[in-house]
Amino acid sequence: TPNYTIPAQNRPLDPKEYEEIKARYGELRAEAKKQPNGLIYDRSSRSALETSEEERRAEFERRWAIGGTNFIASFNDVMMNTEANEMAAEFVRGKIREIVKDPKTAEILTPHNIIGCKRLCVDTDYWTTYNRDNVDLVDVSKEPVERIVPEGVKAHGKVFEFDALVLATGFDAMTGTLLRMNIRGRDGLPLKDKWAEGPRNYLGLAVAGFPNMFTVTGPGSPSVLANMIPAIEQHVDWIADCLAYLTEKGVGEIEPVEEAESEWMEHVRVVGEASLRSHCDSWYVGANVPGKPRIFMPYIGSVPEYARRCNEAARKGYEGFRLA
């Protein structure tokens, strides 16, 4: 199905601007860690529902001209309210119809679901590519691929010739890699059995019944809905500090208790319910993998709140964990 994408609006950086940014790396990183998703956005405090059509249009145009995923922050309720979301989505649909010259192609490219439901893309000249004479768009939902042939692909009785074929399949996000490792916990329990009804962990970091195992930017943490660089840094720093503490105390084993794990997963669920992302089909909920339990996996309570909870557990002697 088609997805929404916002122009990156990339440009060469002026050498002076480049040096000014580099000189502020530490300051910028510290500021990023204070932001809800770890990204320094120009976040609006206004509701889309409380602005006039002219004001909304002007703000969407401004964000479009700036480029990047900060478009989703045009108003504070875009990801929380279906009506506000539809306003942002319809603006992008209008841009598609405006840029793509062939109406039939534009319609195939136009998403009709929630903007931000699937990962919001950022592009360079994506929509204009479909105006080129050497580019054809085939809707495989109506003309399914029959098979791969030496010349390329056969679909709907026609052979499409390619020099290269890119396969975008098998994307089992957030849990797939961990489950394919055949990790086993106490009494030989496979992680895939523990997570048969969906991933469960404490603080997005550790799993009850799997001592001394830590996960980084996996389910139950800000992960894919945050800036991955500060998210990974926070996880690795926390784990390193934990290991130093265990070494100092002569502790050889650490794992979450079931009660703490259950409370954390309930908190992740409740926070996630507030977002439109948890109510539509995407790989955030495992909808792209047949048979995968439907659970909204990322933690969206904000990067600072997540870090606070992790640090609070550590400050209290790793509350919620069993140490032995």
SEPANU-770724 format. One record per residue (C-alpha): z, x, y. Coordinates in nm, 4 decimals. Example, Ala and Ser with C-alpha at 12.3 -4.5 7.8 and 13.67 -1.06 7.14 Angstrom:
BEGIN
[r [0.7800; 1.2300; -0.4500]];
[r [0.7140; 1.3670; -0.1060]];
% end
This chain:
BEGIN
[r [0.0000; 0.0000; 0.0000]];
[r [-0.0634; 0.1211; 0.3561]];
[r [0.2144; 0.2761; 0.5600]];
[r [0.2937; 0.3186; 0.9263]];
[r [0.2308; 0.6549; 1.0870]];
[r [0.2968; 0.7809; 1.4392]];
[r [0.0921; 1.0572; 1.6061]];
[r [0.2706; 1.3926; 1.6052]];
[r [0.1230; 1.4755; 1.9472]];
[r [0.1490; 1.8433; 1.8586]];
[r [0.0484; 2.0893; 2.1271]];
[r [0.0632; 2.4625; 2.1931]];
[r [0.4009; 2.5649; 2.3340]];
[r [0.4058; 2.7470; 2.6638]];
[r [0.5606; 3.0952; 2.6068]];
[r [0.8333; 3.0213; 2.8620]];
[r [0.9189; 2.6902; 2.6936]];
[r [0.9202; 2.8651; 2.3554]];
[r [1.1671; 3.1293; 2.4737]];
[r [1.3903; 2.8687; 2.6376]];
[r [1.4132; 2.6756; 2.3105]];
[r [1.4870; 2.9895; 2.1069]];
[r [1.7591; 3.0904; 2.3508]];
[r [1.9320; 2.7548; 2.2894]];
[r [1.9124; 2.7457; 1.9085]];
[r [2.2894; 2.7457; 1.8613]];
[r [2.3423; 2.4772; 2.1235]];
[r [2.0622; 2.2607; 1.9836]];
[r [2.1889; 2.2904; 1.6255]];
[r [2.5400; 2.1947; 1.7332]];
[r [2.4029; 1.8962; 1.9247]];
[r [2.1906; 1.7879; 1.6260]];
[r [2.4991; 1.7743; 1.4058]];
[r [2.6525; 1.5211; 1.6451]];
[r [2.3579; 1.2820; 1.6137]];
[r [2.3528; 0.9881; 1.3679]];
[r [2.0692; 1.1358; 1.1609]];
[r [2.1017; 1.4998; 1.2590]];
[r [1.8023; 1.4807; 1.4946]];
[r [1.8116; 1.5104; 1.8714]];
[r [1.6425; 1.1843; 1.9606]];
[r [1.6072; 0.9973; 2.2848]];
[r [1.7941; 0.6971; 2.1442]];
[r [1.7739; 0.3704; 2.3306]];
[r [2.0889; 0.1653; 2.3835]];
[r [1.8814; -0.1463; 2.4585]];
[r [1.7973; -0.4313; 2.2232]];
[r [1.4313; -0.5166; 2.1805]];
[r [1.5334; -0.8820; 2.1872]];
[r [1.6860; -0.8475; 2.5326]];
[r [1.3863; -0.6902; 2.7059]];
[r [1.0717; -0.8488; 2.8418]];
[r [0.7380; -0.8148; 2.6656]];
[r [0.6171; -0.5857; 2.9452]];
[r [0.9237; -0.3605; 2.9130]];
[r [0.8891; -0.3402; 2.5354]];
[r [0.5207; -0.2554; 2.5575]];
[r [0.5890; 0.0161; 2.8138]];
[r [0.8623; 0.1697; 2.5984]];
[r [0.6516; 0.1617; 2.2810]];
[r [0.3623; 0.3221; 2.4711]];
[r [0.5930; 0.5912; 2.6066]];
[r [0.7252; 0.6732; 2.2599]];
[r [0.3725; 0.6715; 2.1154]];
[r [0.2618; 0.9206; 2.3814]];
[r [0.5594; 1.1480; 2.3071]];
[r [0.4899; 1.1228; 1.9345]];
[r [0.7009; 1.1710; 1.6243]];
[r [0.9546; 0.9620; 1.4403]];
[r [1.1632; 0.8987; 1.7519]];
[r [0.9370; 0.5943; 1.7914]];
[r [1.1767; 0.4151; 1.5575]];
[r [1.4534; 0.4703; 1.8165]];
[r [1.2643; 0.2790; 2.0877]];
[r [1.5336; 0.0116; 2.0730]];
[r [1.8733; 0.0076; 1.9048]];
[r [1.7952; -0.2840; 1.6727]];
[r [1.4546; -0.1883; 1.5295]];
[r [1.6039; -0.1043; 1.1886]];
[r [1.8746; -0.3707; 1.2029]];
[r [1.6957; -0.6897; 1.3062]];
[r [1.3786; -0.8332; 1.1527]];
[r [1.2520; -0.9782; 1.4808]];
[r [1.2974; -0.6495; 1.6667]];
[r [1.1369; -0.4630; 1.3785]];
[r [0.8358; -0.6939; 1.3828]];
[r [0.7825; -0.6172; 1.7515]];
[r [0.7616; -0.2439; 1.6783]];
[r [0.5473; -0.3020; 1.3697]];
[r [0.3001; -0.5237; 1.5544]];
[r [0.2614; -0.2606; 1.8252]];
[r [0.1530; -0.0047; 1.5636]];
[r [-0.0764; -0.2582; 1.3975]];
[r [-0.2398; -0.3111; 1.7353]];
[r [-0.2915; 0.0639; 1.7680]];
[r [-0.4634; 0.0712; 1.4283]];
[r [-0.6992; -0.2094; 1.5294]];
[r [-0.7644; -0.0320; 1.8595]];
[r [-0.8370; 0.3119; 1.7089]];
[r [-1.0183; 0.2291; 1.3823]];
[r [-1.3632; 0.0999; 1.4752]];
[r [-1.4535; -0.0845; 1.1552]];
[r [-1.2466; -0.4077; 1.1352]];
[r [-1.2559; -0.4153; 0.7535]];
[r [-1.1274; -0.0583; 0.7277]];
[r [-0.8642; -0.1288; 0.9922]];
[r [-0.7376; -0.4278; 0.7937]];
[r [-0.7050; -0.2227; 0.4738]];
[r [-0.5075; 0.0386; 0.6692]];
[r [-0.2766; -0.2139; 0.8336]];
[r [0.0746; -0.2471; 0.6854]];
[r [0.2394; -0.5873; 0.6891]];
[r [0.5881; -0.4892; 0.5792]];
[r [0.8878; -0.3582; 0.7733]];
[r [0.8217; -0.0481; 0.9810]];
[r [1.0587; 0.2206; 0.8538]];
[r [1.0956; 0.0486; 0.5159]];
[r [0.9002; 0.3330; 0.3647]];
[r [0.9366; 0.6789; 0.5125]];
[r [0.7803; 0.6721; 0.8590]];
[r [0.4923; 0.9191; 0.8635]];
[r [0.3833; 1.1531; 1.1417]];
[r [0.0174; 1.2502; 1.1655]];
[r [-0.2537; 1.4409; 1.3442]];
[r [-0.5767; 1.2409; 1.3907]];
[r [-0.5054; 1.0228; 1.0857]];
[r [-0.6462; 0.6940; 1.2148]];
[r [-0.9490; 0.8537; 1.3860]];
[r [-1.0437; 1.0218; 1.0575]];
[r [-1.1607; 0.6827; 0.9317]];
[r [-1.4206; 0.6668; 1.2088]];
[r [-1.6091; 0.9635; 1.0629]];
[r [-1.9420; 0.9014; 0.8896]];
[r [-1.8409; 1.1115; 0.5880]];
[r [-1.5163; 0.9200; 0.5211]];
[r [-1.4938; 0.6065; 0.3052]];
[r [-1.1800; 0.4060; 0.2319]];
[r [-1.1545; 0.2310; -0.1035]];
[r [-0.8804; -0.0270; -0.1552]];
[r [-0.7673; 0.0546; -0.5092]];
[r [-0.5511; -0.2580; -0.5166]];
[r [-0.8794; -0.4513; -0.5304]];
[r [-1.1016; -0.1836; -0.6842]];
[r [-0.8714; 0.0045; -0.9257]];
[r [-0.9545; 0.3543; -1.0440]];
[r [-1.1030; 0.3210; -1.3922]];
[r [-1.1020; 0.6850; -1.4902]];
[r [-1.1480; 1.0413; -1.3731]];
[r [-1.4974; 1.1742; -1.4469]];
[r [-1.6491; 1.5239; -1.4084]];
[r [-1.8006; 1.4273; -1.0732]];
[r [-1.4803; 1.2758; -0.9341]];
[r [-1.3460; 0.9236; -0.9813]];
[r [-1.4991; 0.6038; -1.1144]];
[r [-1.3746; 0.2836; -0.9516]];
[r [-1.5194; -0.0666; -0.9669]];
[r [-1.8232; 0.0607; -1.1538]];
[r [-1.9056; 0.3236; -0.8912]];
[r [-1.8652; 0.7016; -0.9155]];
[r [-1.7164; 0.8720; -0.6099]];
[r [-1.7964; 1.2436; -0.6032]];
[r [-1.5264; 1.4891; -0.4931]];
[r [-1.4811; 1.8637; -0.4614]];
[r [-1.1044; 1.8171; -0.4967]];
[r [-0.8797; 1.5371; -0.6188]];
[r [-0.5197; 1.5103; -0.4969]];
[r [-0.2819; 1.3254; -0.7308]];
[r [0.0194; 1.1615; -0.5629]];
[r [0.2049; 1.0375; -0.8708]];
[r [0.5395; 1.0766; -1.0438]];
[r [0.7603; 1.0712; -0.7350]];
[r [1.1060; 0.9841; -0.8694]];
[r [1.3079; 1.0545; -0.5567]];
[r [1.6695; 1.1688; -0.5325]];
[r [1.7614; 1.1308; -0.8999]];
[r [1.4520; 1.2230; -1.1011]];
[r [1.4970; 1.5999; -1.0975]];
[r [1.8673; 1.5820; -1.1809]];
[r [1.8086; 1.3453; -1.4717]];
[r [1.5252; 1.5533; -1.6156]];
[r [1.7587; 1.8536; -1.6493]];
[r [1.9517; 1.6823; -1.9306]];
[r [2.2841; 1.7661; -1.7665]];
[r [2.5823; 1.6790; -1.9855]];
[r [2.9426; 1.6217; -1.8868]];
[r [3.2643; 1.5698; -2.0775]];
[r [3.2228; 1.4876; -2.4471]];
[r [2.8506; 1.5575; -2.4138]];
[r [2.7865; 1.2536; -2.1915]];
[r [2.4321; 1.2803; -2.0488]];
[r [2.4018; 1.2275; -1.6750]];
[r [2.1198; 0.9809; -1.7436]];
[r [2.3672; 0.7637; -1.9357]];
[r [2.6303; 0.7903; -1.6626]];
[r [2.3632; 0.6831; -1.4128]];
[r [2.1962; 0.4235; -1.6350]];
[r [2.2722; 0.1519; -1.3773]];
[r [2.2113; 0.3770; -1.0781]];
[r [2.3570; 0.6983; -0.9351]];
[r [2.7337; 0.7195; -0.8900]];
[r [2.9248; 1.0025; -0.7287]];
[r [3.1966; 1.0875; -0.4803]];
[r [3.0960; 1.1890; -0.1270]];
[r [2.7434; 1.2448; -0.2547]];
[r [2.8736; 1.5776; -0.3840]];
[r [3.0270; 1.5447; -0.7293]];
[r [3.0279; 1.3133; -1.0319]];
[r [3.3317; 1.1907; -1.2257]];
[r [3.3177; 1.3245; -1.5802]];
[r [3.1067; 1.6251; -1.4798]];
[r [3.3545; 1.8977; -1.3817]];
[r [3.2449; 2.1855; -1.1573]];
[r [2.9088; 2.0227; -1.0830]];
[r [2.8055; 1.9809; -0.7209]];
[r [2.4901; 1.8115; -0.5949]];
[r [2.3197; 1.8970; -0.2657]];
[r [2.1514; 1.6317; -0.0460]];
[r [2.1329; 1.3866; -0.3327]];
[r [2.2207; 1.0154; -0.3552]];
[r [2.5307; 0.9057; -0.1699]];
[r [2.4740; 1.1557; 0.1122]];
[r [2.2669; 1.1379; 0.4365]];
[r [1.9965; 1.3357; 0.2587]];
[r [1.6425; 1.2023; 0.3103]];
[r [1.7372; 0.9836; 0.6080]];
[r [1.8756; 1.2780; 0.8008]];
[r [1.7567; 1.6130; 0.9277]];
[r [1.7595; 1.8072; 0.6026]];
[r [1.8451; 2.1440; 0.7598]];
[r [2.1880; 2.0513; 0.9003]];
[r [2.2422; 1.8196; 0.6014]];
[r [2.1926; 2.1053; 0.3554]];
[r [2.3998; 2.3430; 0.5695]];
[r [2.6885; 2.0966; 0.5770]];
[r [2.6779; 2.0524; 0.1999]];
[r [2.6529; 2.4212; 0.1175]];
[r [2.9249; 2.5170; 0.3676]];
[r [3.1557; 2.2486; 0.2244]];
[r [3.0920; 2.3593; -0.1343]];
[r [3.1418; 2.7267; -0.0441]];
[r [3.4724; 2.6468; 0.1274]];
[r [3.5759; 2.4400; -0.1750]];
[r [3.5029; 2.7260; -0.4148]];
[r [3.6980; 2.9666; -0.1935]];
[r [3.9941; 2.7250; -0.1964]];
[r [3.9798; 2.6879; -0.5755]];
[r [3.9647; 3.0646; -0.6207]];
[r [4.2594; 3.1180; -0.3876]];
[r [4.4672; 2.8559; -0.5722]];
[r [4.3644; 2.9755; -0.9175]];
[r [4.2021; 2.6413; -1.0005]];
[r [3.9363; 2.6498; -1.2731]];
[r [3.8194; 2.2906; -1.2744]];
[r [3.7402; 2.0224; -1.0172]];
[r [3.5934; 1.6744; -1.0550]];
[r [3.6243; 1.3389; -0.8792]];
[r [3.8503; 1.0665; -1.0114]];
[r [3.6815; 0.7383; -1.1040]];
[r [3.8666; 0.5393; -0.8378]];
[r [3.7474; 0.7652; -0.5550]];
[r [3.3937; 0.7541; -0.6918]];
[r [3.3945; 0.3727; -0.7048]];
[r [3.5345; 0.3424; -0.3518]];
[r [3.2723; 0.5817; -0.2161]];
[r [2.9812; 0.4016; -0.3805]];
[r [3.1060; 0.0684; -0.2454]];
[r [3.1222; 0.2195; 0.1031]];
[r [2.7658; 0.3540; 0.0675]];
[r [2.6495; 0.0082; -0.0426]];
[r [2.8222; -0.1812; 0.2391]];
[r [2.6915; 0.0550; 0.5081]];
[r [2.3413; 0.0411; 0.3612]];
[r [2.3358; -0.3394; 0.3596]];
[r [2.3294; -0.3387; 0.7398]];
[r [1.9886; -0.1684; 0.7467]];
[r [1.6567; -0.3425; 0.6844]];
[r [1.5657; -0.0458; 0.4641]];
[r [1.7924; -0.1730; 0.1876]];
[r [1.6118; -0.5082; 0.1761]];
[r [1.2536; -0.3948; 0.1149]];
[r [1.0659; -0.1997; -0.1516]];
[r [1.0483; 0.1787; -0.1170]];
[r [1.1540; 0.4904; -0.3016]];
[r [1.4831; 0.4744; -0.1073]];
[r [1.5772; 0.1981; -0.3539]];
[r [1.3723; 0.3325; -0.6470]];
[r [1.1149; 0.0524; -0.6250]];
[r [0.8260; 0.2888; -0.7003]];
[r [0.9588; 0.3749; -1.0491]];
[r [0.9313; 0.0943; -1.3084]];
[r [1.2699; 0.0163; -1.4601]];
[r [1.4697; 0.2249; -1.2129]];
[r [1.7888; 0.0435; -1.1027]];
[r [1.7562; -0.0921; -0.7501]];
[r [2.0171; 0.0846; -0.5396]];
[r [1.9859; 0.2017; -0.1793]];
[r [2.0620; 0.5667; -0.2438]];
[r [2.1011; 0.7463; 0.0933]];
[r [2.4203; 0.7232; 0.2983]];
[r [2.3430; 0.5916; 0.6481]];
[r [2.6913; 0.5845; 0.7975]];
[r [2.5773; 0.8766; 1.0208]];
[r [2.5817; 1.2527; 0.9756]];
[r [2.8988; 1.3036; 1.1862]];
[r [3.0909; 1.0305; 1.0016]];
[r [2.9812; 1.1721; 0.6675]];
[r [3.0927; 1.5230; 0.7653]];
[r [3.4238; 1.3824; 0.8908]];
[r [3.4934; 1.2126; 0.5579]];
[r [3.4047; 1.5262; 0.3613]];
[r [3.6247; 1.7425; 0.5847]];
[r [3.9106; 1.4930; 0.5661]];
[r [3.9059; 1.5072; 0.1851]];
[r [3.9117; 1.8886; 0.1982]];
[r [4.1904; 1.8941; 0.4594]];
[r [4.4054; 1.6817; 0.2287]];
[r [4.3723; 1.9293; -0.0569]];
[r [4.0477; 1.7763; -0.1860]];
[r [4.1738; 1.4218; -0.1986]];
[r [3.9838; 1.2116; -0.4505]];
[r [3.9347; 1.5083; -0.6828]];
[r [4.1286; 1.6138; -0.9896]];
[r [4.2063; 1.9863; -0.9886]];
[r [4.3141; 2.1732; -1.3007]];
% end
